[in-house]
Amino acid sequence: MRRAARNRGVRSEVKTLVVKARKSLSGGPVAESDRYALTLEAVKALDRAASKGVLHRNNAARRKARLTRQMAKLAVAPVAPAGKGKRGTVAAAAKPAAAKPASSKPAASKPAPAKRK
């Protein structure tokens, strides 16, 4: 009974946070930073519930993927943290990666397994 009560509370909290995050992402007058914060809070709650065993880890991963996919549609970028250097800033993450030269070697493939008789 005690575990069931704890699990119910954790599940309820997760559902509430996910619904709030989805509502903020679906539209309405919400600041970008608030959208990001609500989504991040929901993701953390999903991780906590999965680590406690309240939710299956694949269930939590699926829900997190849905939230982040919805956030990506809106192109919500996290606010750059105040600090020195380029590590962890939005500007560093937004730069396109340098194009890698094409390799002259073809990709090695595994040999096909021998057929049994």
Biopython code that builds the backbone (N, CA, C, O; Angstrom):
import numpy as np
from Bio.PDB.StructureBuilder import StructureBuilder

atoms = [
    (1, "MET", "N", (0.815, -1.202, 0.000)),
    (1, "MET", "CA", (0.000, 0.000, 0.000)),
    (1, "MET", "C", (0.855, 1.261, 0.000)),
    (1, "MET", "O", (0.549, 2.227, -0.699)),
    (2, "ARG", "N", (1.934, 1.247, 0.792)),
    (2, "ARG", "CA", (2.763, 2.444, 0.865)),
    (2, "ARG", "C", (3.416, 2.742, -0.472)),
    (2, "ARG", "O", (3.462, 3.891, -0.912)),
    (3, "ARG", "N", (3.923, 1.689, -1.117)),
    (3, "ARG", "CA", (4.576, 1.880, -2.415)),
    (3, "ARG", "C", (3.567, 2.356, -3.460)),
    (3, "ARG", "O", (3.880, 3.208, -4.291)),
    (4, "ALA", "N", (2.368, 1.805, -3.411)),
    (4, "ALA", "CA", (1.333, 2.212, -4.364)),
    (4, "ALA", "C", (0.993, 3.689, -4.185)),
    (4, "ALA", "O", (0.792, 4.407, -5.164)),
    (5, "ALA", "N", (0.930, 4.136, -2.938)),
    (5, "ALA", "CA", (0.624, 5.544, -2.664)),
    (5, "ALA", "C", (1.753, 6.446, -3.160)),
    (5, "ALA", "O", (1.509, 7.508, -3.733)),
    (6, "ARG", "N", (2.992, 6.007, -2.929)),
    (6, "ARG", "CA", (4.130, 6.800, -3.398)),
    (6, "ARG", "C", (4.127, 6.861, -4.923)),
    (6, "ARG", "O", (4.311, 7.928, -5.509)),
    (7, "ASN", "N", (3.916, 5.714, -5.557)),
    (7, "ASN", "CA", (3.911, 5.658, -7.019)),
    (7, "ASN", "C", (2.804, 6.533, -7.603)),
    (7, "ASN", "O", (3.003, 7.199, -8.619)),
    (8, "ARG", "N", (1.642, 6.529, -6.958)),
    (8, "ARG", "CA", (0.524, 7.330, -7.436)),
    (8, "ARG", "C", (0.888, 8.809, -7.400)),
    (8, "ARG", "O", (0.595, 9.550, -8.339)),
    (9, "GLY", "N", (1.526, 9.235, -6.315)),
    (9, "GLY", "CA", (1.922, 10.641, -6.186)),
    (9, "GLY", "C", (2.945, 11.042, -7.238)),
    (9, "GLY", "O", (2.849, 12.117, -7.829)),
    (10, "VAL", "N", (3.922, 10.174, -7.468)),
    (10, "VAL", "CA", (4.963, 10.463, -8.458)),
    (10, "VAL", "C", (4.348, 10.529, -9.849)),
    (10, "VAL", "O", (4.655, 11.430, -10.629)),
    (11, "ARG", "N", (3.472, 9.563, -10.158)),
    (11, "ARG", "CA", (2.822, 9.535, -11.472)),
    (11, "ARG", "C", (1.977, 10.786, -11.691)),
    (11, "ARG", "O", (1.966, 11.355, -12.782)),
    (12, "SER", "N", (1.274, 11.206, -10.650)),
    (12, "SER", "CA", (0.435, 12.394, -10.743)),
    (12, "SER", "C", (1.285, 13.632, -11.004)),
    (12, "SER", "O", (0.927, 14.473, -11.829)),
    (13, "GLU", "N", (2.397, 13.742, -10.309)),
    (13, "GLU", "CA", (3.298, 14.889, -10.498)),
    (13, "GLU", "C", (3.831, 14.920, -11.926)),
    (13, "GLU", "O", (3.867, 15.974, -12.561)),
    (14, "VAL", "N", (4.241, 13.758, -12.424)),
    (14, "VAL", "CA", (4.775, 13.674, -13.786)),
    (14, "VAL", "C", (3.711, 14.114, -14.791)),
    (14, "VAL", "O", (3.982, 14.913, -15.687)),
    (15, "LYS", "N", (2.492, 13.580, -14.631)),
    (15, "LYS", "CA", (1.420, 13.929, -15.562)),
    (15, "LYS", "C", (1.153, 15.429, -15.557)),
    (15, "LYS", "O", (0.994, 16.039, -16.614)),
    (16, "THR", "N", (1.104, 16.028, -14.360)),
    (16, "THR", "CA", (0.844, 17.457, -14.233)),
    (16, "THR", "C", (1.916, 18.266, -14.955)),
    (16, "THR", "O", (1.596, 19.187, -15.706)),
    (17, "LEU", "N", (3.187, 17.927, -14.732)),
    (17, "LEU", "CA", (4.273, 18.673, -15.349)),
    (17, "LEU", "C", (4.302, 18.499, -16.865)),
    (17, "LEU", "O", (4.590, 19.448, -17.594)),
    (18, "VAL", "N", (4.005, 17.295, -17.339)),
    (18, "VAL", "CA", (3.993, 17.053, -18.776)),
    (18, "VAL", "C", (2.859, 17.839, -19.427)),
    (18, "VAL", "O", (3.048, 18.422, -20.495)),
    (19, "VAL", "N", (1.686, 17.863, -18.799)),
    (19, "VAL", "CA", (0.550, 18.611, -19.350)),
    (19, "VAL", "C", (0.868, 20.097, -19.386)),
    (19, "VAL", "O", (0.559, 20.763, -20.374)),
    (20, "LYS", "N", (1.476, 20.633, -18.340)),
    (20, "LYS", "CA", (1.842, 22.053, -18.312)),
    (20, "LYS", "C", (2.830, 22.374, -19.426)),
    (20, "LYS", "O", (2.703, 23.392, -20.106)),
    (21, "ALA", "N", (3.811, 21.500, -19.607)),
    (21, "ALA", "CA", (4.814, 21.720, -20.652)),
    (21, "ALA", "C", (4.165, 21.669, -22.026)),
    (21, "ALA", "O", (4.463, 22.501, -22.882)),
    (22, "ARG", "N", (3.268, 20.689, -22.249)),
    (22, "ARG", "CA", (2.607, 20.566, -23.550)),
    (22, "ARG", "C", (1.723, 21.776, -23.842)),
    (22, "ARG", "O", (1.666, 22.248, -24.978)),
    (23, "LYS", "N", (1.034, 22.276, -22.816)),
    (23, "LYS", "CA", (0.192, 23.455, -23.014)),
    (23, "LYS", "C", (1.035, 24.676, -23.351)),
    (23, "LYS", "O", (0.643, 25.494, -24.185)),
    (24, "SER", "N", (2.192, 24.804, -22.707)),
    (24, "SER", "CA", (3.053, 25.957, -22.998)),
    (24, "SER", "C", (3.627, 25.863, -24.403)),
    (24, "SER", "O", (3.870, 26.882, -25.050)),
    (25, "LEU", "N", (3.846, 24.627, -24.881)),
    (25, "LEU", "CA", (4.413, 24.441, -26.219)),
    (25, "LEU", "C", (3.355, 24.527, -27.315)),
    (25, "LEU", "O", (3.675, 24.840, -28.462)),
    (26, "SER", "N", (2.096, 24.251, -26.970)),
    (26, "SER", "CA", (1.050, 24.231, -27.993)),
    (26, "SER", "C", (0.626, 25.632, -28.406)),
    (26, "SER", "O", (-0.087, 25.790, -29.396)),
    (27, "GLY", "N", (1.033, 26.611, -27.697)),
    (27, "GLY", "CA", (0.684, 27.982, -28.072)),
    (27, "GLY", "C", (0.319, 28.793, -26.853)),
    (27, "GLY", "O", (0.448, 28.342, -25.715)),
    (28, "GLY", "N", (-0.131, 29.981, -27.113)),
    (28, "GLY", "CA", (-0.503, 30.849, -26.005)),
    (28, "GLY", "C", (0.621, 31.806, -25.667)),
    (28, "GLY", "O", (1.771, 31.590, -26.049)),
    (29, "PRO", "N", (0.289, 32.847, -24.960)),
    (29, "PRO", "CA", (1.295, 33.867, -24.625)),
    (29, "PRO", "C", (2.186, 33.432, -23.461)),
    (29, "PRO", "O", (1.935, 33.786, -22.309)),
    (30, "VAL", "N", (3.226, 32.664, -23.775)),
    (30, "VAL", "CA", (4.174, 32.215, -22.753)),
    (30, "VAL", "C", (5.579, 32.600, -23.216)),
    (30, "VAL", "O", (5.918, 32.433, -24.387)),
    (31, "ALA", "N", (6.386, 33.111, -22.304)),
    (31, "ALA", "CA", (7.749, 33.510, -22.654)),
    (31, "ALA", "C", (8.568, 32.277, -23.056)),
    (31, "ALA", "O", (8.334, 31.173, -22.564)),
    (32, "GLU", "N", (9.526, 32.489, -23.954)),
    (32, "GLU", "CA", (10.373, 31.392, -24.436)),
    (32, "GLU", "C", (11.088, 30.701, -23.279)),
    (32, "GLU", "O", (11.164, 29.473, -23.231)),
    (33, "SER", "N", (11.610, 31.494, -22.353)),
    (33, "SER", "CA", (12.350, 30.908, -21.235)),
    (33, "SER", "C", (11.434, 30.066, -20.352)),
    (33, "SER", "O", (11.860, 29.051, -19.801)),
    (34, "ASP", "N", (10.174, 30.488, -20.216)),
    (34, "ASP", "CA", (9.213, 29.714, -19.425)),
    (34, "ASP", "C", (8.894, 28.389, -20.095)),
    (34, "ASP", "O", (8.767, 27.361, -19.428)),
    (35, "ARG", "N", (8.762, 28.417, -21.429)),
    (35, "ARG", "CA", (8.503, 27.174, -22.170)),
    (35, "ARG", "C", (9.650, 26.189, -21.948)),
    (35, "ARG", "O", (9.432, 25.011, -21.663)),
    (36, "TYR", "N", (10.855, 26.690, -22.082)),
    (36, "TYR", "CA", (12.033, 25.835, -21.906)),
    (36, "TYR", "C", (12.096, 25.300, -20.482)),
    (36, "TYR", "O", (12.374, 24.119, -20.274)),
    (37, "ALA", "N", (11.839, 26.159, -19.502)),
    (37, "ALA", "CA", (11.903, 25.749, -18.094)),
    (37, "ALA", "C", (10.854, 24.686, -17.775)),
    (37, "ALA", "O", (11.142, 23.711, -17.083)),
    (38, "LEU", "N", (9.644, 24.879, -18.281)),
    (38, "LEU", "CA", (8.579, 23.905, -18.022)),
    (38, "LEU", "C", (8.906, 22.554, -18.655)),
    (38, "LEU", "O", (8.674, 21.504, -18.056)),
    (39, "THR", "N", (9.445, 22.592, -19.872)),
    (39, "THR", "CA", (9.808, 21.349, -20.545)),
    (39, "THR", "C", (10.937, 20.654, -19.812)),
    (39, "THR", "O", (10.906, 19.437, -19.629)),
    (40, "LEU", "N", (11.927, 21.414, -19.393)),
    (40, "LEU", "CA", (13.061, 20.844, -18.666)),
    (40, "LEU", "C", (12.606, 20.221, -17.352)),
    (40, "LEU", "O", (13.085, 19.155, -16.966)),
    (41, "GLU", "N", (11.689, 20.880, -16.673)),
    (41, "GLU", "CA", (11.168, 20.371, -15.401)),
    (41, "GLU", "C", (10.412, 19.048, -15.622)),
    (41, "GLU", "O", (10.529, 18.113, -14.830)),
    (42, "ALA", "N", (9.645, 18.992, -16.703)),
    (42, "ALA", "CA", (8.903, 17.766, -17.017)),
    (42, "ALA", "C", (9.855, 16.622, -17.345)),
    (42, "ALA", "O", (9.628, 15.484, -16.937)),
    (43, "VAL", "N", (10.920, 16.925, -18.083)),
    (43, "VAL", "CA", (11.909, 15.898, -18.437)),
    (43, "VAL", "C", (12.600, 15.377, -17.181)),
    (43, "VAL", "O", (12.831, 14.175, -17.048)),
    (44, "LYS", "N", (12.925, 16.268, -16.275)),
    (44, "LYS", "CA", (13.562, 15.843, -15.022)),
    (44, "LYS", "C", (12.624, 14.948, -14.210)),
    (44, "LYS", "O", (13.051, 13.950, -13.630)),
    (45, "ALA", "N", (11.355, 15.313, -14.177)),
    (45, "ALA", "CA", (10.375, 14.503, -13.433)),
    (45, "ALA", "C", (10.238, 13.119, -14.060)),
    (45, "ALA", "O", (10.125, 12.124, -13.345)),
    (46, "LEU", "N", (10.249, 13.049, -15.384)),
    (46, "LEU", "CA", (10.175, 11.758, -16.067)),
    (46, "LEU", "C", (11.408, 10.909, -15.743)),
    (46, "LEU", "O", (11.291, 9.708, -15.500)),
    (47, "ASP", "N", (12.576, 11.528, -15.741)),
    (47, "ASP", "CA", (13.805, 10.805, -15.395)),
    (47, "ASP", "C", (13.743, 10.275, -13.964)),
    (47, "ASP", "O", (14.117, 9.133, -13.700)),
    (48, "ARG", "N", (13.266, 11.118, -13.043)),
    (48, "ARG", "CA", (13.163, 10.703, -11.642)),
    (48, "ARG", "C", (12.208, 9.517, -11.495)),
    (48, "ARG", "O", (12.504, 8.556, -10.784)),
    (49, "ALA", "N", (11.067, 9.592, -12.169)),
    (49, "ALA", "CA", (10.075, 8.518, -12.074)),
    (49, "ALA", "C", (10.638, 7.219, -12.659)),
    (49, "ALA", "O", (10.386, 6.138, -12.128)),
    (50, "ALA", "N", (11.385, 7.324, -13.736)),
    (50, "ALA", "CA", (11.977, 6.129, -14.349)),
    (50, "ALA", "C", (13.061, 5.539, -13.449)),
    (50, "ALA", "O", (13.188, 4.319, -13.342)),
    (51, "SER", "N", (13.838, 6.400, -12.808)),
    (51, "SER", "CA", (14.901, 5.884, -11.936)),
    (51, "SER", "C", (14.340, 5.208, -10.690)),
    (51, "SER", "O", (14.959, 4.295, -10.144)),
    (52, "LYS", "N", (13.167, 5.658, -10.240)),
    (52, "LYS", "CA", (12.528, 5.038, -9.075)),
    (52, "LYS", "C", (11.770, 3.772, -9.448)),
    (52, "LYS", "O", (11.367, 3.003, -8.576)),
    (53, "GLY", "N", (11.577, 3.559, -10.741)),
    (53, "GLY", "CA", (10.848, 2.385, -11.179)),
    (53, "GLY", "C", (9.351, 2.597, -11.248)),
    (53, "GLY", "O", (8.594, 1.645, -11.439)),
    (54, "VAL", "N", (8.920, 3.834, -11.094)),
    (54, "VAL", "CA", (7.493, 4.127, -11.165)),
    (54, "VAL", "C", (7.021, 4.024, -12.610)),
    (54, "VAL", "O", (5.945, 3.494, -12.887)),
    (55, "LEU", "N", (7.836, 4.537, -13.525)),
    (55, "LEU", "CA", (7.560, 4.421, -14.956)),
    (55, "LEU", "C", (8.637, 3.547, -15.581)),
    (55, "LEU", "O", (9.781, 3.535, -15.128)),
    (56, "HIS", "N", (8.268, 2.830, -16.607)),
    (56, "HIS", "CA", (9.266, 2.054, -17.350)),
    (56, "HIS", "C", (10.172, 3.033, -18.080)),
    (56, "HIS", "O", (9.715, 4.076, -18.550)),
    (57, "ARG", "N", (11.451, 2.703, -18.177)),
    (57, "ARG", "CA", (12.406, 3.655, -18.768)),
    (57, "ARG", "C", (12.085, 3.962, -20.229)),
    (57, "ARG", "O", (12.336, 5.076, -20.689)),
    (58, "ASN", "N", (11.540, 3.003, -20.963)),
    (58, "ASN", "CA", (11.174, 3.275, -22.356)),
    (58, "ASN", "C", (9.964, 4.200, -22.439)),
    (58, "ASN", "O", (9.865, 5.023, -23.348)),
    (59, "ASN", "N", (9.040, 4.059, -21.479)),
    (59, "ASN", "CA", (7.874, 4.931, -21.422)),
    (59, "ASN", "C", (8.329, 6.370, -21.174)),
    (59, "ASN", "O", (7.850, 7.299, -21.825)),
    (60, "ALA", "N", (9.252, 6.550, -20.234)),
    (60, "ALA", "CA", (9.769, 7.881, -19.935)),
    (60, "ALA", "C", (10.520, 8.443, -21.138)),
    (60, "ALA", "O", (10.380, 9.620, -21.468)),
    (61, "ALA", "N", (11.309, 7.608, -21.784)),
    (61, "ALA", "CA", (12.073, 8.057, -22.951)),
    (61, "ALA", "C", (11.137, 8.492, -24.076)),
    (61, "ALA", "O", (11.385, 9.495, -24.744)),
    (62, "ARG", "N", (10.062, 7.733, -24.281)),
    (62, "ARG", "CA", (9.103, 8.074, -25.337)),
    (62, "ARG", "C", (8.446, 9.419, -25.050)),
    (62, "ARG", "O", (8.299, 10.248, -25.948)),
    (63, "ARG", "N", (8.053, 9.633, -23.800)),
    (63, "ARG", "CA", (7.410, 10.899, -23.444)),
    (63, "ARG", "C", (8.373, 12.073, -23.580)),
    (63, "ARG", "O", (7.989, 13.149, -24.038)),
    (64, "LYS", "N", (9.630, 11.860, -23.178)),
    (64, "LYS", "CA", (10.633, 12.921, -23.315)),
    (64, "LYS", "C", (10.869, 13.245, -24.784)),
    (64, "LYS", "O", (11.012, 14.412, -25.150)),
    (65, "ALA", "N", (10.909, 12.218, -25.621)),
    (65, "ALA", "CA", (11.127, 12.435, -27.051)),
    (65, "ALA", "C", (9.980, 13.241, -27.652)),
    (65, "ALA", "O", (10.208, 14.121, -28.482)),
    (66, "ARG", "N", (8.767, 12.949, -27.243)),
    (66, "ARG", "CA", (7.610, 13.680, -27.755)),
    (66, "ARG", "C", (7.680, 15.151, -27.352)),
    (66, "ARG", "O", (7.403, 16.041, -28.157)),
    (67, "LEU", "N", (8.057, 15.394, -26.090)),
    (67, "LEU", "CA", (8.164, 16.779, -25.626)),
    (67, "LEU", "C", (9.256, 17.534, -26.376)),
    (67, "LEU", "O", (9.045, 18.663, -26.819)),
    (68, "THR", "N", (10.412, 16.913, -26.516)),
    (68, "THR", "CA", (11.519, 17.600, -27.183)),
    (68, "THR", "C", (11.224, 17.801, -28.664)),
    (68, "THR", "O", (11.642, 18.800, -29.247)),
    (69, "ARG", "N", (10.498, 16.849, -29.286)),
    (69, "ARG", "CA", (10.120, 17.007, -30.693)),
    (69, "ARG", "C", (9.174, 18.199, -30.846)),
    (69, "ARG", "O", (9.285, 18.979, -31.792)),
    (70, "GLN", "N", (8.245, 18.325, -29.900)),
    (70, "GLN", "CA", (7.302, 19.438, -29.934)),
    (70, "GLN", "C", (8.037, 20.759, -29.706)),
    (70, "GLN", "O", (7.702, 21.774, -30.318)),
    (71, "MET", "N", (9.037, 20.745, -28.827)),
    (71, "MET", "CA", (9.815, 21.942, -28.555)),
    (71, "MET", "C", (10.646, 22.323, -29.779)),
    (71, "MET", "O", (10.797, 23.506, -30.085)),
    (72, "ALA", "N", (11.181, 21.325, -30.477)),
    (72, "ALA", "CA", (11.995, 21.587, -31.652)),
    (72, "ALA", "C", (11.165, 22.193, -32.781)),
    (72, "ALA", "O", (11.674, 22.992, -33.568)),
    (73, "LYS", "N", (9.897, 21.817, -32.863)),
    (73, "LYS", "CA", (9.023, 22.395, -33.889)),
    (73, "LYS", "C", (8.928, 23.904, -33.721)),
    (73, "LYS", "O", (8.885, 24.647, -34.701)),
    (74, "LEU", "N", (8.895, 24.347, -32.478)),
    (74, "LEU", "CA", (8.803, 25.777, -32.204)),
    (74, "LEU", "C", (10.169, 26.449, -32.257)),
    (74, "LEU", "O", (10.274, 27.672, -32.176)),
    (75, "ALA", "N", (11.215, 25.635, -32.395)),
    (75, "ALA", "CA", (12.597, 26.129, -32.413)),
    (75, "ALA", "C", (12.895, 26.916, -31.147)),
    (75, "ALA", "O", (13.466, 28.005, -31.194)),
    (76, "VAL", "N", (12.504, 26.352, -30.026)),
    (76, "VAL", "CA", (12.780, 26.967, -28.729)),
    (76, "VAL", "C", (14.211, 26.641, -28.371)),
    (76, "VAL", "O", (14.563, 25.474, -28.194)),
    (77, "ALA", "N", (15.034, 27.660, -28.263)),
    (77, "ALA", "CA", (16.438, 27.460, -27.905)),
    (77, "ALA", "C", (16.653, 27.875, -26.461)),
    (77, "ALA", "O", (16.059, 28.851, -26.001)),
    (78, "PRO", "N", (17.497, 27.145, -25.739)),
    (78, "PRO", "CA", (17.754, 27.522, -24.355)),
    (78, "PRO", "C", (18.499, 28.846, -24.286)),
    (78, "PRO", "O", (19.281, 29.178, -25.178)),
    (79, "VAL", "N", (18.255, 29.585, -23.240)),
    (79, "VAL", "CA", (18.929, 30.858, -23.029)),
    (79, "VAL", "C", (20.373, 30.581, -22.675)),
    (79, "VAL", "O", (20.657, 29.691, -21.874)),
    (80, "ALA", "N", (21.295, 31.336, -23.266)),
    (80, "ALA", "CA", (22.725, 31.130, -23.023)),
    (80, "ALA", "C", (23.047, 31.454, -21.574)),
    (80, "ALA", "O", (22.667, 32.514, -21.077)),
    (81, "PRO", "N", (23.747, 30.550, -20.888)),
    (81, "PRO", "CA", (24.121, 30.819, -19.500)),
    (81, "PRO", "C", (25.191, 31.903, -19.436)),
    (81, "PRO", "O", (26.039, 32.002, -20.322)),
    (82, "ALA", "N", (25.146, 32.704, -18.397)),
    (82, "ALA", "CA", (26.140, 33.756, -18.230)),
    (82, "ALA", "C", (27.438, 33.113, -17.776)),
    (82, "ALA", "O", (27.496, 32.502, -16.709)),
    (83, "GLY", "N", (28.450, 33.247, -18.564)),
    (83, "GLY", "CA", (29.730, 32.652, -18.213)),
    (83, "GLY", "C", (30.764, 32.964, -19.268)),
    (83, "GLY", "O", (30.462, 33.569, -20.297)),
    (84, "LYS", "N", (31.992, 32.543, -19.002)),
    (84, "LYS", "CA", (33.086, 32.804, -19.935)),
    (84, "LYS", "C", (33.239, 31.640, -20.895)),
    (84, "LYS", "O", (32.853, 30.512, -20.587)),
    (85, "GLY", "N", (33.793, 31.916, -22.035)),
    (85, "GLY", "CA", (34.089, 30.865, -22.995)),
    (85, "GLY", "C", (32.900, 30.518, -23.849)),
    (85, "GLY", "O", (31.798, 31.034, -23.660)),
    (86, "LYS", "N", (33.147, 29.623, -24.805)),
    (86, "LYS", "CA", (32.100, 29.245, -25.745)),
    (86, "LYS", "C", (31.390, 27.973, -25.326)),
    (86, "LYS", "O", (30.339, 27.649, -25.878)),
    (87, "ARG", "N", (31.926, 27.258, -24.383)),
    (87, "ARG", "CA", (31.331, 25.977, -24.003)),
    (87, "ARG", "C", (29.962, 26.186, -23.380)),
    (87, "ARG", "O", (29.818, 26.947, -22.423)),
    (88, "GLY", "N", (28.954, 25.509, -23.923)),
    (88, "GLY", "CA", (27.627, 25.548, -23.338)),
    (88, "GLY", "C", (26.763, 26.711, -23.799)),
    (88, "GLY", "O", (25.656, 26.882, -23.288)),
    (89, "THR", "N", (27.232, 27.515, -24.747)),
    (89, "THR", "CA", (26.405, 28.623, -25.191)),
    (89, "THR", "C", (25.618, 28.238, -26.419)),
    (89, "THR", "O", (25.950, 27.284, -27.122)),
    (90, "VAL", "N", (24.580, 28.989, -26.662)),
    (90, "VAL", "CA", (23.730, 28.728, -27.815)),
    (90, "VAL", "C", (24.494, 29.047, -29.095)),
    (90, "VAL", "O", (24.347, 28.347, -30.097)),
    (91, "ALA", "N", (25.308, 30.102, -29.068)),
    (91, "ALA", "CA", (26.058, 30.496, -30.255)),
    (91, "ALA", "C", (26.991, 29.382, -30.707)),
    (91, "ALA", "O", (27.118, 29.124, -31.904)),
    (92, "ALA", "N", (27.642, 28.726, -29.760)),
    (92, "ALA", "CA", (28.556, 27.641, -30.120)),
    (92, "ALA", "C", (27.785, 26.449, -30.671)),
    (92, "ALA", "O", (28.266, 25.771, -31.579)),
    (93, "ALA", "N", (26.602, 26.185, -30.140)),
    (93, "ALA", "CA", (25.803, 25.046, -30.593)),
    (93, "ALA", "C", (25.132, 25.339, -31.935)),
    (93, "ALA", "O", (24.849, 24.419, -32.702)),
    (94, "ALA", "N", (24.876, 26.618, -32.219)),
    (94, "ALA", "CA", (24.171, 26.975, -33.442)),
    (94, "ALA", "C", (25.074, 26.997, -34.669)),
    (94, "ALA", "O", (24.579, 26.977, -35.795)),
    (95, "LYS", "N", (26.413, 27.038, -34.467)),
    (95, "LYS", "CA", (27.322, 27.073, -35.605)),
    (95, "LYS", "C", (27.252, 25.760, -36.364)),
    (95, "LYS", "O", (27.229, 24.689, -35.758)),
    (96, "PRO", "N", (27.218, 25.839, -37.693)),
    (96, "PRO", "CA", (27.203, 24.594, -38.462)),
    (96, "PRO", "C", (28.558, 23.904, -38.371)),
    (96, "PRO", "O", (29.599, 24.561, -38.343)),
    (97, "ALA", "N", (28.537, 22.598, -38.327)),
    (97, "ALA", "CA", (29.776, 21.828, -38.243)),
    (97, "ALA", "C", (30.507, 21.932, -39.569)),
    (97, "ALA", "O", (29.890, 22.036, -40.629)),
    (98, "ALA", "N", (31.833, 21.904, -39.495)),
    (98, "ALA", "CA", (32.638, 21.969, -40.709)),
    (98, "ALA", "C", (32.395, 20.712, -41.529)),
    (98, "ALA", "O", (32.299, 19.611, -40.988)),
    (99, "ALA", "N", (32.298, 20.889, -42.837)),
    (99, "ALA", "CA", (32.050, 19.748, -43.716)),
    (99, "ALA", "C", (33.259, 18.835, -43.718)),
    (99, "ALA", "O", (34.388, 19.294, -43.891)),
    (100, "LYS", "N", (33.032, 17.551, -43.529)),
    (100, "LYS", "CA", (34.126, 16.593, -43.522)),
    (100, "LYS", "C", (34.402, 16.169, -44.954)),
    (100, "LYS", "O", (33.465, 15.957, -45.724)),
    (101, "PRO", "N", (35.679, 16.042, -45.328)),
    (101, "PRO", "CA", (35.975, 15.592, -46.686)),
    (101, "PRO", "C", (35.526, 14.147, -46.860)),
    (101, "PRO", "O", (35.628, 13.328, -45.947)),
    (102, "ALA", "N", (35.035, 13.864, -48.037)),
    (102, "ALA", "CA", (34.558, 12.509, -48.320)),
    (102, "ALA", "C", (35.740, 11.559, -48.355)),
    (102, "ALA", "O", (36.786, 11.879, -48.920)),
    (103, "SER", "N", (35.577, 10.412, -47.762)),
    (103, "SER", "CA", (36.637, 9.420, -47.710)),
    (103, "SER", "C", (36.757, 8.744, -49.072)),
    (103, "SER", "O", (35.759, 8.501, -49.752)),
    (104, "SER", "N", (38.002, 8.443, -49.459)),
    (104, "SER", "CA", (38.198, 7.786, -50.748)),
    (104, "SER", "C", (37.925, 6.286, -50.646)),
    (104, "SER", "O", (37.697, 5.620, -51.657)),
    (105, "LYS", "N", (37.950, 5.757, -49.414)),
    (105, "LYS", "CA", (37.691, 4.334, -49.217)),
    (105, "LYS", "C", (36.196, 4.076, -49.104)),
    (105, "LYS", "O", (35.481, 4.852, -48.470)),
    (106, "PRO", "N", (35.715, 2.998, -49.708)),
    (106, "PRO", "CA", (34.308, 2.654, -49.506)),
    (106, "PRO", "C", (34.123, 2.098, -48.099)),
    (106, "PRO", "O", (35.064, 1.580, -47.496)),
    (107, "ALA", "N", (32.932, 2.207, -47.598)),
    (107, "ALA", "CA", (32.638, 1.705, -46.256)),
    (107, "ALA", "C", (32.768, 0.184, -46.237)),
    (107, "ALA", "O", (32.249, -0.516, -47.107)),
    (108, "ALA", "N", (33.482, -0.308, -45.211)),
    (108, "ALA", "CA", (33.682, -1.755, -45.087)),
    (108, "ALA", "C", (32.382, -2.392, -44.612)),
    (108, "ALA", "O", (31.727, -1.886, -43.702)),
    (109, "SER", "N", (32.024, -3.487, -45.227)),
    (109, "SER", "CA", (30.812, -4.167, -44.802)),
    (109, "SER", "C", (31.178, -5.536, -44.247)),
    (109, "SER", "O", (32.216, -6.104, -44.587)),
    (110, "LYS", "N", (30.307, -6.054, -43.388)),
    (110, "LYS", "CA", (30.553, -7.366, -42.797)),
    (110, "LYS", "C", (30.339, -8.436, -43.854)),
    (110, "LYS", "O", (29.445, -8.314, -44.692)),
    (111, "PRO", "N", (31.155, -9.486, -43.821)),
    (111, "PRO", "CA", (30.903, -10.576, -44.761)),
    (111, "PRO", "C", (29.624, -11.308, -44.353)),
    (111, "PRO", "O", (29.299, -11.396, -43.170)),
    (112, "ALA", "N", (28.917, -11.825, -45.332)),
    (112, "ALA", "CA", (27.669, -12.533, -45.068)),
    (112, "ALA", "C", (27.968, -13.829, -44.351)),
    (112, "ALA", "O", (28.953, -14.493, -44.674)),
    (113, "PRO", "N", (27.140, -14.211, -43.378)),
    (113, "PRO", "CA", (27.391, -15.452, -42.665)),
    (113, "PRO", "C", (27.214, -16.659, -43.586)),
    (113, "PRO", "O", (26.380, -16.652, -44.491)),
    (114, "ALA", "N", (28.007, -17.681, -43.340)),
    (114, "ALA", "CA", (27.964, -18.886, -44.182)),
    (114, "ALA", "C", (26.646, -19.615, -43.940)),
    (114, "ALA", "O", (26.147, -19.666, -42.816)),
    (115, "LYS", "N", (26.096, -20.172, -45.004)),
    (115, "LYS", "CA", (24.837, -20.913, -44.899)),
    (115, "LYS", "C", (25.102, -22.300, -44.341)),
    (115, "LYS", "O", (26.095, -22.941, -44.683)),
    (116, "ARG", "N", (24.203, -22.754, -43.481)),
    (116, "ARG", "CA", (24.322, -24.102, -42.931)),
    (116, "ARG", "C", (23.554, -25.089, -43.791)),
    (116, "ARG", "O", (22.529, -24.748, -44.382)),
    (117, "LYS", "N", (24.044, -26.284, -43.855)),
    (117, "LYS", "CA", (23.381, -27.319, -44.640)),
    (117, "LYS", "C", (22.576, -28.215, -43.773)),
    (117, "LYS", "O", (21.945, -29.149, -44.267)),
]
sb = StructureBuilder()
sb.init_structure("model")
sb.init_model(0)
sb.init_chain("A")
sb.init_seg("    ")
for serial, (resi, resn, name, xyz) in enumerate(atoms, 1):
    if name == "N":
        sb.init_residue(resn, " ", resi, " ")
    sb.init_atom(name, np.array(xyz, "f"), 0.0, 1.0, " ", f" {name:<3s}", serial, name[0])
structure = sb.get_structure()
